[in-house]
Amino acid sequence: QVYIRGEAWTLTNASLMVDTPGVNINHFRLSHLEKEININGWISKHPDDSLFVTFYNLDLSFLNYLLQTKSFQFDGKINGSVTANEVYRLQHITGNIAIQSLKINHTQLGNIQIAALWNPDKESVDIQLTSPDTIARLLAHGNFYPLRRSYSFDIHFNQVDVKIIEPIITPTFAVKNGTFSGHLHLSDEKSKPVIDGKLALNNAVLELVPLHASYSISNTLVVDHNTFLFKDFVLYDESQHPLRLNGQLRNNYLKNFTLDFKLTADNNLVFNKPAADELPFYGKAFVSGKAHIYSTDDFIVVDVTDAKTEENTLVLVDLGQSYYSGTNDFIRFTTPASASPKTSNGKSTPVVSDQKKSRLSLNMDVEVNPQAELMLLLSTNRGDVLRGRGNGSLKFEVDKAGNFFIRGQYSFTEGIYNFTMNNLMNKKFEIQNSSTIYFNGRPTDATLDITAIYHTRAPLYNLFGESNIEYRKRIPVDCQLFLTGRLMEPNIRLSIDLPNAAEETKSRVRSIISSEQEMSQQFLSLMLLNNFMPATSGNLQTRLQETNLGVDVATTTSLELLFSQLSSWLSSFNKDFNFGVSYRPGDQVYTNEDLEIALSTQLLNNRMSISSSIDIIGQSNTPTATRQSSTLVGDVNVEYRLTDRLSLKAFNRPNDIIYFQDDIYTRGVGIIYREEFKDLKELTQRYFRQKQKQKSKDSIPGN
């Protein structure tokens, strides 16, 4: 027995005779299962001596072992025979070979027949490759010159699956679909293979693996001396928006392929990562800009420059367990005697996960605008999320060690902070315009300057402790959250505002909620119960037990969650409109039930925004057994954006019911001008520079 690549082959009794003319072989038979090789004849220099070789069911995969290349892998079954005269000189070779189910790089090419015939005039072996299949995907013809050890072949492809070239473009690209047809000429240069020709791609779909974005291509690929040229290619993203590609795919005689591509995008999908895996960012990004993609030493480098975000962009950055150990509550309500757990140095310690060495180096300089949405997932398990739109110049970077960085400043124009606490509540805080995040490297090292507001409605009865009927009416209340400092350990300041109340009412509330402890407890009560607590002494738990509100925390929170889901369901019917339904139960004595219906939309290419709400305040029993009729109030806000900085606004909103006189509504129109600046000095310098430019322009003759 003979072992070949781990297989036990059986060698029959054969005769081998070495004589002066050469070597004579008789009855040489080597077999393994259904595979078989038979050799008979002479190996000599005499032109009349022939060597006959026949083979059955051989695996074509043995070529993979002989060629030792990852670029091309072969598979199939070979049957046939070859005859050679003057074996030492490889002269007068003839043969017929049949390959069943030929596969190259796992791509099916069908059944192939190869005929070889000696051409004495050219002193070459004429080789013809044909296919008996209905669709002949691979045809070839050419010559092998034994004396020169050279070859020349013309190869024709017909509707061949593009997956056949995937090994030479991986890991930068992955083939999803498509075919190609065309012609290549294969020759040799110093015994090395050289190809030239053209291949027409037909609906080929390639995924740009580093950015997970797929594109369809139907261009003609030119091959010039082994270099694959992508000249003025037009690619189409999933939305059928075109982008331009120019570049080259180089190699060292069909080994060690490297690429160098340049893309120009115009509102194209360039990033489409469905979930976080080895890197903590994912989502969809539609971008206009330029990208340079090239490979070197098994590394893929992606450089994106002059880029700006477009509509429908949503990028999520996961700051969960892979970047930070433990849970992280922005807001903690404690009594003075309680203490927050700390490390030995008084700070929570970020733990960076072990990073695998990356094959990707990513540098993306992006001008982010309000058309794009950014989400920071602070706690994946609990659902704490900072989500919004805004402006900023951000640099996303992945280094060769696999570390992810963000650098730059991002200012919100709008947004939501989704706050959860101990699985007890889930509240949405509205992030105010000009709130800013400063990214300094690792996302967890970012610093904040954010103002967020939780909007609710609550009566003032418990807070004032008076029997005035009007104090039992629910009025708008803003729970304001001010976050500054490090993202994962911010400084927190709480505040409560009555946006529509008279100044006298606001002043009275401020005098009652005058301490930090009182503010924290009232803040929590408003978030849990949509109600103030009585302004009496005692800790939070005691005051909640003493407050007979007629409705418990679980009921209030469950109802709010239910109507939040209802709002999301209604909004899903039409993406152009956002519907909101909110219900707050009253109690049997002090407060009214409250039903609020809201509607908002954006028109005229998002230049006009309209938001409105109707508030239906129900009946309640007063301590004096009188019944108060239902009240219907509503407000409308309309804003039209003339430019990015200048807007027109009109509104109609209800007054503080406690103090209204002739009319319960206030109406108004106005002009809004927005200018972002770090400090007054920067704004002043900017203003004077503009004036100086205008003076210089006016001083030029002819202006």
C-alpha positions in Angstrom: 0.0 0.0 0.0 1.0 3.6 -0.7 -0.3 6.5 1.3 -1.0 9.6 -0.7 -2.4 12.7 1.2 -3.7 10.4 3.9 -5.3 7.9 1.6 -4.2 4.2 1.4 -3.7 3.3 -2.3 -3.2 -0.3 -3.4 -0.3 -1.0 -5.8 -0.6 -4.2 -7.8 2.3 -6.4 -8.9 3.9 -4.5 -11.7 7.0 -5.0 -13.7 9.6 -2.3 -14.1 12.5 -2.9 -16.4 15.4 -0.5 -16.8 17.3 -1.0 -20.1 19.6 1.0 -22.3 16.8 2.4 -24.4 14.9 3.5 -21.4 12.4 2.3 -18.8 9.6 -0.2 -19.6 6.5 -0.3 -17.3 4.0 -3.1 -17.4 0.7 -3.5 -15.5 1.2 -0.6 -13.2 -2.1 -0.2 -11.4 -2.7 2.1 -8.4 -6.2 2.2 -6.9 -8.2 3.6 -4.0 -11.9 2.8 -3.8 -13.3 3.8 -7.2 -10.2 5.8 -8.2 -7.7 4.2 -10.5 -4.5 5.0 -12.4 -3.0 2.6 -15.0 0.4 3.1 -16.7 2.0 1.0 -19.5 4.7 1.6 -22.0 8.2 3.0 -22.5 9.9 6.1 -21.1 12.6 6.7 -23.6 14.0 9.1 -26.2 13.0 6.9 -29.1 10.2 8.5 -31.3 8.5 5.1 -31.7 8.3 4.4 -27.9 5.0 5.4 -26.3 3.7 5.7 -22.7 0.0 5.1 -22.1 -1.7 6.5 -19.0 -5.4 6.0 -18.2 -7.3 7.2 -15.1 -10.8 6.8 -13.7 -12.7 8.9 -11.1 -9.7 10.9 -10.0 -10.4 14.0 -7.8 -9.4 17.2 -9.4 -8.7 18.6 -6.0 -5.2 17.2 -6.2 -4.4 20.3 -8.2 -5.0 22.4 -5.1 -2.2 20.4 -3.4 0.2 20.8 -6.4 -0.5 24.5 -7.0 -0.5 25.6 -3.4 -2.6 28.8 -4.0 -5.6 30.2 -2.1 -6.8 32.2 -5.1 -8.1 29.2 -7.1 -9.5 25.9 -5.7 -10.5 23.1 -8.1 -13.0 20.2 -7.7 -14.5 17.6 -10.0 -14.0 14.0 -11.3 -11.5 13.2 -14.1 -11.7 10.3 -16.5 -9.5 9.8 -19.6 -6.3 8.8 -21.2 -3.0 10.4 -22.4 -0.4 9.1 -24.7 3.1 10.5 -25.0 6.0 9.7 -27.4 9.6 10.7 -26.5 8.5 11.3 -22.9 11.8 12.9 -22.0 11.1 15.7 -24.4 7.3 15.7 -23.9 6.9 15.3 -27.6 3.8 13.9 -29.5 1.3 14.2 -26.6 -2.3 13.3 -27.4 -5.2 12.6 -25.2 -8.9 12.8 -24.3 -10.0 13.9 -20.8 -13.5 14.3 -19.4 -14.1 16.3 -16.3 -17.4 15.7 -14.6 -19.0 18.7 -12.7 -16.0 21.0 -12.8 -15.9 23.5 -10.0 -13.5 26.4 -9.5 -13.8 28.2 -6.2 -17.0 26.3 -5.5 -18.6 27.7 -8.7 -20.2 25.1 -11.0 -18.9 25.2 -14.6 -20.5 22.0 -15.8 -19.1 19.0 -17.7 -15.9 19.6 -19.6 -14.2 17.7 -22.4 -10.5 18.2 -23.2 -8.9 17.0 -26.5 -5.1 17.2 -27.0 -3.4 16.6 -30.3 0.2 16.9 -31.4 0.9 19.6 -34.0 4.2 18.8 -35.7 4.3 22.1 -37.6 4.2 24.2 -34.5 5.9 21.5 -32.3 3.1 22.1 -29.9 0.1 20.3 -28.3 -3.1 21.7 -29.6 -5.6 21.7 -26.7 -9.4 22.2 -27.2 -11.7 22.6 -24.2 -15.4 22.1 -24.9 -18.6 21.5 -23.0 -21.5 19.1 -23.9 -23.9 21.1 -21.7 -26.7 23.2 -23.2 -25.1 26.4 -21.8 -21.3 26.1 -22.3 -20.0 28.3 -19.5 -16.3 27.6 -20.2 -14.6 27.1 -23.6 -10.9 27.3 -24.4 -8.4 26.6 -27.1 -4.6 27.1 -27.4 -1.2 25.5 -27.5 1.4 24.1 -25.2 5.0 24.2 -26.4 7.0 21.5 -24.7 10.4 22.6 -26.0 10.0 26.2 -24.8 8.0 25.2 -21.8 5.5 28.0 -22.7 1.8 28.2 -23.5 -0.9 30.4 -25.0 -4.6 30.0 -24.5 -7.8 31.9 -25.3 -10.5 31.3 -22.7 -14.2 32.2 -23.1 -16.6 32.6 -20.3 -20.4 32.6 -20.6 -22.7 33.6 -17.7 -20.2 32.3 -15.1 -21.1 33.0 -11.5 -19.1 35.9 -10.1 -18.4 33.9 -6.9 -15.6 32.3 -8.9 -13.5 35.4 -8.2 -14.4 35.9 -4.6 -11.2 34.4 -3.1 -9.1 37.1 -4.9 -11.2 40.0 -3.6 -11.8 38.7 -0.1 -11.8 40.0 2.7 -12.6 43.4 1.2 -15.5 42.2 -0.9 -18.0 39.4 -0.7 -19.9 38.2 -3.7 -23.7 38.1 -3.3 -25.0 37.5 -6.8 -24.4 38.0 -10.6 -22.6 36.6 -13.6 -19.9 37.6 -16.0 -19.1 36.8 -19.7 -16.0 37.6 -21.7 -12.7 36.6 -23.0 -9.2 36.2 -21.5 -5.9 35.4 -23.1 -3.6 33.3 -20.9 0.2 33.2 -21.7 3.4 33.0 -19.8 6.2 35.3 -18.9 9.4 33.7 -17.6 7.3 30.6 -16.8 4.8 32.8 -14.9 1.1 33.2 -15.9 -0.1 36.4 -17.5 -3.7 37.2 -18.4 -5.2 40.0 -20.6 -8.8 40.6 -21.8 -12.2 41.9 -20.9 -15.0 40.6 -18.7 -18.5 42.0 -18.7 -20.2 42.0 -15.3 -24.0 41.4 -15.4 -26.0 42.4 -12.3 -23.1 41.5 -10.1 -23.8 42.3 -6.4 -20.8 42.8 -4.2 -20.8 43.6 -0.5 -18.1 46.0 0.8 -17.3 43.9 3.9 -15.8 46.5 6.2 -18.9 48.7 5.8 -21.5 46.0 5.2 -22.9 47.8 2.2 -23.9 46.1 -1.0 -23.7 47.4 -4.6 -24.8 46.1 -8.0 -22.4 46.4 -11.0 -22.9 46.0 -14.7 -19.7 47.3 -16.1 -16.9 45.9 -18.2 -13.7 44.9 -16.4 -10.4 45.3 -18.3 -7.5 43.0 -17.4 -4.1 44.3 -18.5 -1.1 42.2 -17.8 -2.7 40.7 -14.7 -4.0 44.0 -13.4 -7.8 44.2 -13.1 -8.8 47.8 -14.0 -12.0 49.3 -12.7 -12.3 52.5 -14.7 -15.3 54.8 -14.3 -17.5 52.0 -12.9 -21.0 53.0 -11.9 -22.3 51.2 -8.9 -25.8 51.2 -7.5 -26.7 51.0 -3.8 -29.8 49.3 -2.4 -31.8 52.4 -3.2 -30.6 52.4 -6.8 -28.6 55.6 -6.2 -25.4 55.6 -8.4 -21.8 56.1 -7.1 -18.5 56.1 -9.0 -15.7 53.7 -8.6 -12.1 53.8 -10.0 -9.3 51.5 -9.0 -7.1 48.5 -9.6 -6.8 44.9 -8.4 -3.1 44.0 -8.6 -1.3 40.7 -8.0 2.0 38.9 -8.3 1.4 36.6 -11.2 -2.1 35.7 -9.9 -1.0 35.4 -6.3 -1.1 37.8 -3.4 -3.9 40.0 -4.7 -4.1 43.6 -3.4 -6.6 46.3 -4.3 -6.7 50.1 -4.5 -10.2 51.6 -5.0 -11.5 55.2 -4.9 -15.3 55.8 -4.6 -17.3 59.0 -5.0 -20.7 58.9 -3.2 -23.7 61.2 -3.7 -26.3 60.3 -1.1 -25.4 56.7 -1.1 -25.8 53.9 1.4 -22.2 53.4 2.5 -22.6 51.7 5.9 -25.2 49.1 6.6 -24.2 47.1 9.7 -27.3 45.3 11.2 -25.9 44.7 14.7 -22.8 45.1 16.9 -20.3 42.3 16.8 -16.6 42.9 17.1 -17.1 46.6 17.0 -19.6 48.6 19.1 -21.2 50.6 16.3 -23.8 49.7 13.7 -26.8 51.1 11.8 -27.3 52.7 8.3 -25.4 55.7 6.9 -26.3 57.6 3.7 -23.4 59.8 2.8 -22.0 62.1 0.2 -18.3 62.2 0.0 -15.1 60.3 -1.0 -13.6 57.0 0.1 -10.2 55.4 -0.5 -10.1 51.7 0.1 -6.9 49.7 -0.2 -5.3 46.6 1.1 -1.8 45.8 2.3 -0.4 42.9 4.3 -3.8 41.4 5.0 -5.0 44.8 6.2 -7.9 46.7 4.8 -7.7 50.5 5.1 -10.8 52.6 4.6 -10.3 56.4 4.5 -13.5 58.5 4.2 -13.0 62.2 3.5 -15.2 65.3 2.6 -18.2 63.4 3.8 -21.6 64.6 5.0 -24.6 62.7 6.2 -27.8 62.4 4.3 -31.4 61.6 5.1 -32.4 58.2 6.7 -29.0 57.9 8.4 -29.1 56.2 11.8 -25.9 55.2 13.6 -25.9 53.4 16.9 -22.9 53.3 19.3 -23.1 50.6 22.0 -21.5 51.7 25.3 -22.7 48.5 27.1 -20.7 45.7 28.8 -17.9 45.6 26.2 -16.8 49.1 27.2 -18.0 49.5 30.7 -18.4 47.2 33.7 -21.7 47.2 35.5 -24.9 49.3 35.1 -24.9 53.0 35.0 -27.7 55.2 36.3 -27.5 58.9 35.4 -30.1 59.8 38.0 -29.9 58.3 41.5 -32.4 59.4 44.2 -30.9 59.0 47.6 -31.5 60.2 51.2 -28.7 62.0 52.9 -27.8 59.0 54.9 -27.3 56.8 51.8 -24.1 56.3 50.1 -23.3 55.4 46.5 -20.9 52.5 46.0 -17.4 53.6 44.9 -14.1 52.2 44.1 -11.1 52.8 46.3 -10.4 56.1 44.5 -14.0 57.2 44.7 -14.7 56.6 41.0 -16.2 53.8 38.9 -13.6 52.1 36.8 -14.2 51.5 33.1 -13.1 48.1 32.0 -12.1 47.7 28.4 -12.8 44.3 26.9 -10.0 42.3 25.4 -9.8 43.3 21.7 -9.0 40.9 19.0 -6.5 42.1 16.4 -8.5 43.7 13.6 -7.9 43.3 9.9 -9.6 46.7 9.4 -8.2 50.2 9.7 -11.1 52.8 9.5 -10.9 56.6 9.3 -14.1 58.5 8.6 -14.2 62.3 8.7 -18.0 63.1 8.5 -19.9 66.4 8.7 -23.0 65.3 10.6 -26.2 67.3 10.1 -29.8 67.0 11.4 -30.7 64.6 8.6 -28.8 61.9 10.4 -29.8 60.4 13.7 -27.3 59.3 16.4 -28.0 56.9 19.2 -25.8 56.2 22.2 -26.8 53.0 23.9 -25.8 53.6 27.5 -27.2 50.3 28.9 -28.3 47.6 26.4 -30.0 45.5 29.2 -32.1 48.4 30.6 -32.6 50.4 27.5 -31.0 53.7 28.6 -30.5 55.6 25.3 -29.4 59.0 24.1 -31.0 59.6 20.7 -31.1 62.7 18.6 -30.3 64.8 15.6 -27.8 67.6 15.3 -24.7 69.1 13.8 -21.0 68.3 14.2 -17.7 67.3 12.7 -17.0 63.8 13.8 -14.1 61.4 13.1 -14.8 57.7 13.5 -11.7 55.6 13.8 -10.8 51.9 14.2 -7.1 51.3 14.6 -5.1 48.2 13.8 -5.5 46.9 17.3 -9.3 46.9 16.9 -9.9 49.9 19.2 -12.8 52.2 18.3 -12.6 56.0 18.8 -14.9 59.0 18.1 -13.5 62.5 18.1 -15.3 65.8 17.6 -18.2 67.9 18.9 -21.8 67.0 18.3 -24.6 69.6 19.1 -28.2 68.4 19.3 -31.0 70.2 17.5 -33.5 67.7 18.9 -33.4 64.4 20.7 -34.6 62.0 23.4 -32.9 60.6 26.5 -34.7 57.3 27.3 -34.3 56.9 31.1 -35.1 53.7 32.9 -34.7 52.9 36.6 -34.7 49.5 38.3 -37.2 48.2 35.8 -39.8 50.4 37.5 -40.2 53.1 34.9 -39.2 54.1 31.5 -39.4 57.9 30.8 -38.5 59.9 27.7 -36.6 63.2 28.3 -36.6 65.7 25.5 -33.0 66.8 24.7 -33.0 70.6 24.2 -31.5 72.4 21.2 -27.7 73.2 21.5 -27.1 70.4 24.0 -23.6 69.1 23.2 -21.4 66.0 23.4 -17.7 66.4 23.2 -16.0 63.1 22.0 -12.4 62.8 23.0 -11.4 59.3 21.8 -13.1 56.3 23.4 -16.8 56.9 23.3 -17.0 56.3 27.1 -14.6 59.2 27.7 -17.0 61.7 26.1 -18.1 64.8 28.0 -21.6 66.2 28.2 -23.3 69.5 28.3 -26.9 68.4 28.0 -30.3 69.8 29.0 -33.2 67.3 28.8 -36.8 67.8 29.9 -39.5 65.3 30.8 -42.9 66.9 30.1 -45.8 65.9 32.3 -48.9 67.5 33.7 -49.6 67.7 37.5 -51.9 69.5 39.9 -50.4 71.9 42.5 -52.9 70.8 45.2 -50.5 68.6 47.2 -47.6 71.1 46.9 -49.6 74.1 48.1 -51.9 72.3 50.5 -54.8 74.6 49.9 -58.4 73.9 49.1 -58.5 76.1 45.9 -60.4 74.1 43.3 -58.1 75.4 40.5 -55.1 73.8 42.2 -56.6 70.4 41.4 -56.4 71.1 37.6 -53.4 69.5 35.9 -51.0 72.0 34.4 -47.8 71.5 32.2 -44.8 70.7 34.3 -41.2 70.3 33.0 -38.8 68.1 34.9 -35.4 69.5 33.8 -32.3 67.4 33.8 -28.8 69.1 33.4 -25.9 66.7 32.6 -22.3 67.9 32.5 -18.9 66.3 32.8 -17.9 62.7 31.8 -20.5 60.6 29.9 -20.4 57.6 32.2 -20.1 59.7 35.5 -21.9 63.0 34.7 -22.6 65.8 37.2 -26.4 66.0 37.7 -28.6 69.0 38.4 -32.3 68.7 38.6 -34.9 71.5 38.2 -38.7 71.8 37.9 -40.4 74.4 35.8 -44.0 75.4 35.1 -43.7 76.7 31.5 -47.2 78.2 31.2 -47.7 79.3 34.7 -47.7 82.9 36.0 -44.5 84.2 37.6 -46.2 84.3 40.9 -47.0 80.6 40.8 -43.4 79.8 39.7 -42.0 81.8 42.5 -44.1 80.1 45.1 -43.1 76.6 43.8 -39.4 77.6 44.0 -39.8 78.8 47.6 -41.3 75.4 48.5 -38.8 73.2 46.6 -35.8 75.0 47.9 -33.4 72.2 48.8 -31.6 69.6 46.8 -33.2 66.8 48.7 -36.7 68.3 48.2 -36.0 68.7 44.5 -34.9 65.1 44.1 -38.0 63.7 45.9 -40.5 65.9 44.0 -38.7 65.1 40.7 -39.1 61.4 41.4 -42.7 61.8 42.4 -43.5 63.6 39.1 -41.8 60.9 37.1 -43.5 58.0 38.9 -46.9 59.5 39.6 -47.2 62.6 37.5 -48.0 64.3 40.7 -46.3 66.4 43.4 -45.9 65.2 47.0 -47.1 67.1 50.0 -44.5 69.6 51.1 -44.0 68.0 54.5 -40.9 66.7 56.4 -39.9 63.1 56.2 -38.1 60.8 53.9 -39.3 59.8 50.4 -40.8 56.4 51.3 -42.8 57.8 54.3 -44.1 60.7 52.2 -45.2 58.4 49.4 -47.1 56.2 52.0 -48.7 59.3 53.6 -49.9 60.6 50.2 -53.3 59.2 49.6 -53.4 59.7 45.8 -56.0 57.0 45.1 -53.7 55.5 42.4 -50.5 53.6 42.9 -47.2 53.8 41.1 -47.6 50.6 39.2 -51.0 51.6 37.9 -49.8 55.0 36.7 -46.6 53.7 35.1 -48.4 50.7 33.5 -51.0 53.0 31.9 -48.4 55.4 30.7 -46.4 52.5 29.1 -49.6 51.1 27.5 -50.5 54.4 25.9 -46.9 54.9 24.8 -47.2 51.6 22.9 -50.5 52.7 21.4 -48.9 55.9 20.2 -46.1 53.9 18.5 -48.6 51.6 16.8 -50.7 54.6 15.5 -47.6 56.3 14.2 -46.5 53.2 12.3 -49.5 53.5 9.9 -48.1 56.7 8.4 -44.5 57.7 8.6 -45.4 61.3 7.7 -47.4 61.7 10.9 -46.6 61.1 14.6 -49.6 60.3 16.8 -49.5 60.4 20.6 -52.1 59.3 23.2 -51.5 59.9 26.9 -53.8 59.1 29.8 -53.3 60.0 33.4 -55.8 58.6 35.9 -57.2 60.9 38.6 -58.1 60.0 42.1 -61.3 60.0 43.9 -60.7 63.3 45.7 -57.9 65.6 44.6 -57.1 65.3 40.9 -58.9 64.9 37.6 -58.3 62.2 35.0 -56.5 63.6 32.0 -56.6 62.4 28.4 -54.1 64.0 25.9 -54.1 63.5 22.1 -51.2 64.8 20.1 -50.4 65.0 16.4 -47.2 66.2 14.7 -45.9 66.2 11.1 -43.4 67.8 8.8 -44.3 69.2 5.4 -42.6 71.0 2.4 -39.5 68.8 2.5 -39.3 69.0 6.3 -39.1 72.8 6.2 -42.5 73.2 8.0 -43.2 71.4 11.2 -46.7 71.4 12.9 -47.5 70.0 16.3 -50.7 70.1 18.2 -52.4 68.5 21.2 -55.8 68.4 22.7 -56.2 67.9 26.4 -59.4 66.6 27.9 -59.6 67.1 31.6 -62.3 65.0 33.1 -64.6 65.3 36.1 -63.6 64.7 39.7 -65.2 64.8 43.1 -64.1 67.6 45.4 -63.9 67.4 49.2 -67.1 69.5 49.3 -68.9 66.9 47.1 -69.2 69.4 44.2 -68.7 68.0 40.6 -66.6 69.9 38.1 -67.4 69.6 34.4 -65.0 68.4 31.8 -62.6 70.9 30.2 -61.2 70.9 26.7 -58.0 72.8 26.0 -55.5 72.6 23.1 -52.4 74.1 21.7 -50.8 74.4 18.3 -47.2 75.2 17.2 -46.2 75.9 13.6 -42.6 76.6 12.6 -41.4 77.3 9.0 -37.6 77.1 8.4 -36.5 79.8 6.0 -32.8 78.8 6.4 -30.8 76.7 8.7 -30.7 79.6 11.1 -33.8 81.6 10.4 -37.4 80.4 11.1 -40.9 81.8 11.4 -43.1 80.5 14.3 -46.7 80.9 15.3 -48.4 79.3 18.4 -51.6 79.1 20.3 -51.3 77.7 23.9 -53.5 77.6 27.0 -52.8 80.0 29.9 -52.3 79.0 33.5 -56.0 78.2 34.4 -55.5 79.5 37.9 -54.8 83.1 36.7 -56.6 83.4 33.4 -58.8 86.5 33.0 -60.5 87.3 29.6 -59.1 84.4 27.6 -57.7 81.1 28.5 -55.3 81.2 25.4 -52.2 83.1 24.5 -51.4 83.5 20.8 -48.4 84.8 19.0 -46.1 84.9 16.0 -42.4 85.5 15.9 -39.1 85.2 14.2 -36.4 82.8 15.4 -32.7 83.2 14.7 -30.3 80.5 15.8 -26.6 81.0 16.2 -24.3 78.4 17.9 -21.2 79.6 19.7 -19.0 78.5 22.6 -18.9 81.9 24.3 -19.7 85.6 23.7 -16.1 86.3 22.6 -16.4 83.8 19.7 -19.7 85.3 18.6 -18.3 88.9 18.7 -15.2 87.9 16.7 -17.4 86.1 14.1 -19.6 89.2 13.7 -16.6 91.6 13.2 -14.9 89.3 10.7 -18.1 89.3 8.6 -18.3 93.1 8.7 -14.6 93.4 7.8 -15.1 91.1 4.7 -18.1 93.3 3.6 -16.0 96.5 3.9 -13.2 94.9 1.9 -15.7 93.8 -0.8 -17.3 97.3 -0.9 -13.9 98.9 -1.3 -13.2 97.0 -4.6 -13.8 99.2 -7.6 -16.8 98.2 -9.6 -18.8 96.8 -6.7 
